[in-house]
């Protein structure tokens, strides 16, 4: 039996520049951090007396004899990619709901691949694990997804990931004095809108515009914010500039697609800004999920009052990325 533990992520700047249609022409980059909210995947050899070869437990229960009968696309294609021949049982649990903008789908794929590698007695470097997850999601499943979530989940920590046109992925950790890093984290607030959505549904318009080059200039501007954000965090600059840059990023993000925001989400954002937030953004593709806000400590209670109808989720930074936390060979 193997159990893997894989973090979810918060993306600050660069989202949208990591989709293949943009990366292949211009390259891209994101500034993101993994957080201490996790997806756990258990992989175990199925009992010899079981009447099924595959058993998969998530929000549903699947059991079947043949790989192609599995409905869960990531489980099916990860097993195919890893060439798992014997019967196997897979369970998953998550600290937070799926389809909420925290990269949970890719965290699951990364965590499952990591567990399957350990199950086969192998370990792979973090970026290799990320690239395998990208291959499974883009090529085997055929999902229209970017490449940032897999990297954040596999590597962990606060990083800039650079995506080159030749397919190479670079990783530049954000090195900060511990006190400054703590001050930064303490200015971040996370609120759940209560809306779950499928990222691919929200992204259709944005990806179509990306393919046609209609938002190349906007994405270039978003890419520049990655370098600005990195510079703010790693210098002695006033940290609040980061919060203001988040506001600029949110305005830029909303230009990418009409599906990113709506009247409900705009109302949440405006309430937070009027109560003292310096900036913020909806995480992930948009359309729902979690809002991240940058708020000075003395204004945070006012934010909680203004958003009293929405669940605040406290979190901390994660530094480990995907890892196996239990491995027992019977």
N, C-alpha and C positions, 0 to 999 in steps of 0.2 A: 504493500500500500504506500502511496505517495500523496502528500498534501502540499499544494503550492499556495503561496500568499502573494497577491499582486496588487499594487496600489492603483487607485484612481488618480486623476490629474486635474489640475487647474491650468488653463492656458491664458497667458496675459496678452501677448502680442504675436502677430504673424499668422493667425488662423486664416485659412483660405489660400495661403501661398504654398501649402503642402499638398495640394491636389495634383495628380499626375499631369493634367493638361497644362497647368501653370509651371510646375517644376521642370517638366521636359523642355520648356522653351526658355524659362528665365531663372530657374532655381528658386529656392524659398528658404524660409527660416522661421522658427518659433521660439519664444521665450516662455517656458512653462515650469511647473513644479509638480511632483507627485505629492500626494497627501496621505495622511494616516487613516484613510478609509479604503477597505480592501475587498477584493474578490478572492474567495477560497475555492480551490478545485481539488477534489479527491479522486484519485485514480486507483483502481484495485482490480486484480484478476477476478473474474466472475467465478462463482462456485461451479464446480464440475457437474453438480446435479441440477443446475438451473436449466430450465427449458428454453431459455433465450441466450443468444450469444452476446447481445448488447443490451445494457440497461443504463439509461441516462435520466438523472433527476435534476430538474431546474424548476421553473414555475409550472412545468408539466412533467409527467412521467412517461418515458418512452421505453419500450422493450421490443426487440425484434431479432430476427435471425440473420438478416443481410444488411450490409453497410448502407446500401442505397435506399433502404427503407427508413433510415434515420431522418427525421424532419429537421432537427437542429442543424443548420448549415455549418457552423463552426466546428461542432463535434464531428460531424460526418467527414468534413474535409481535412481536419487535423489528423484524424485516424488514418485517412487515406494517405496524407502527406508523410506521416511517420511510419507507414507500412506496418501497422499493428494487425497481426494476423489472428491472435488468440482472442477469446471472449474477454470482454472488459466491462467494468462498471464505473460510471462517472457521476459524481455529485458536485453541485456548486451552490455556494452561499455568497451573499453580498451584504456589505454594511449599509449600502444605500440603494435606492431603486435604480433600475436600468432606464435607458432612454431619457436621461436628465442632463446631458451635456458634460459629463465627467469622464467620458472615454471608456465606459464600462464594457462595451462590446469588444474593443481591442484588448482591454485588460483581461477579459475572459480568454480570448484567443491566445494571448501571450502566456497566461497562467496555465492553460491547458497544455500548450506545447512544452512549457517548462516541466510540468508534471510528467508528460509522456517521455521526454528526454531522460528524466531521472528514473522513470519506470524501466527504461531500456538500459540503465546504467551509464548514461552519458551526461555531460555538462557542456554547455556552449557559451561563448561570450555574450554579453547582454545585447550588443548591437546585432549580432547574428540572430539571436532570438527575435529581436524586433523585425529584422528583415524577413525571417521565416513567416512571422505573423502577417506582414504586409503581403507576402506572396500568397498565402492562404486566402486572405480576405479579397485581394484584388484579382488574382488569377484563377484560383480554384472556385471560390464562391461567386466571384464576379460583382462584388460590391463596389459602389462608387464612393470610395473612402480615401481620405488623405493618409499621410504617413507619420503624423506627429504623435498620435495617441499610442501607437505601438512602441515608439521610442521612449516616451515618458514612462510607460508601464514597465518596460524591460530594464531600463537604466536606473530610474529613480533619481530623486534629488532635484535641485533647482538648476536648470540648464538652458543654454541656447543650442538647439539642434539646427544644423544647416543641411539643406537638401540640394545637392548638386545636379546639374543637368545630366551628368554621366551615371547617375544612380548612387553615387557614394554619399553616405550620411556622416556628417561630422558632429562631434559632441564637445561643447565648450561649457564646463561647469561654471556657475556663477559663484565666485569666491568672495565672501563677505565676512567681516568681523562678526563674531557670534552675537554681540550686543546689537549691532545694526540689523542683522538678520532677524533677531527677535523683535526689534522695534517694527520692522517691516511686516512681519507676520501679524503682529498685534494691531495693525491698521487694516487688516483684511476681514471682511464679514461676508458670510455666505448665507443666502436665503433661498429656500425652495419655493418656486412659484406654484407648485401643485399640479403642473401640467407636464405629462409625459408625452413624448413624440418620437417618431422614427426619423432619425437624422436624414436618411436618404430621401424621404418625402419633402423635408424642408429644403434640402440642398439642390433639388432638381433645377430650379431657375438659376441659382448661382453657378452651378457647373455648366449649364448651357451657355451662360454669359462668358464664363471662363474659356470655353472651347472656341467661342466666336471672337475672343479678344476684346469684348466690350468693357471689361472691368480691369484690364491689365494695368492701367494707371492707378486705379484705386488700390489694387493689390501691391503695387510697387510702393505706394505710400505706407501701406500696412507693414510691409517688409522693413521699411526704414525705422519703424517704431521699435522693432526688435533690438536694433543697435542702440537706439536712444535709451530704451529701458535697461539694457545691459550696462550702459555707461552710468546711468543714475545709480543703480544698485551697487556698482563696484567702485564708486567714487565717494567723495565727501559732499556731494550735492545735497540740497534740501530734498529729503525723501518725498515731500508732498508733490514735487514735480511729477513723480511717478503716478500719483493719483490723478493729476490733471491730464496726463498722457492717456490714462485709461479712458477718461471721458472722450478724448479725441478719437481713440480707437473705437469706441462704441458708435460714435457718429459715423465713422468711416465704414464700420461693419454693416450698419443698417443700409448703406448705399448698395451693397452687393446683391441684395435680393429683397423683394417685398414680403417674403415669407419669414424673415428673421425676427421681426417684431410685429406687434399689433397693439390695439388700444389698451388691453389689459397690461401688457408688459411695459408699454410706455408709461402707464399710470404708476406702476411699481417703481420704475426708474425715477420718475419725476418726484414722487413722494420722498424717496431717499435723498435725492439732490436737494430738495427744499428743506430737508431736515438736517443737512450739514455734510452729506457725503461729498468728497472731492471729485469722485469719478467712479465708474463701474462698468460692467459689461455683462451681458448674458453669455454664459459659458456654452461651448460646443457650437452646434450648427445654428441654434436659434429656435424660435417657436415655442419655447418653454424651458423646463429644467431649472437650473440654478442661476441666480444673479450673484455676482461677486461685486462688492463695494469696497472702496478705499475710504476709510473714515478715521479721523483722528480720535484718540481714546476719549476725550471729553465730549465728543458728539455722539458716541455710540449708543448711549441710552435713548437719545432722541430718535435715532434710526430705528431702534427696537420698538419704540412707541408708534412711529409712523408706519411701520410694517408689522404691526401687531397681529394682523391676520395671516401672516406667513411664517413658516417654520424656519428659525435660524438653526444652522448646523455648525457647531464648533468643530474645529479641525486643527491639526498641526502639520508641519512639513514632514514628508517621508524622505529618507535618504538611501534606502536599500534597493528599491526596484523589486522585480519579481524574484522570489526565492522559494526553495523548498523548505518547509518547516517540519516535515515528518517524512521518514523513509524507512519502511520496515519490509524486509524480504522474508516471506514465510517459507 
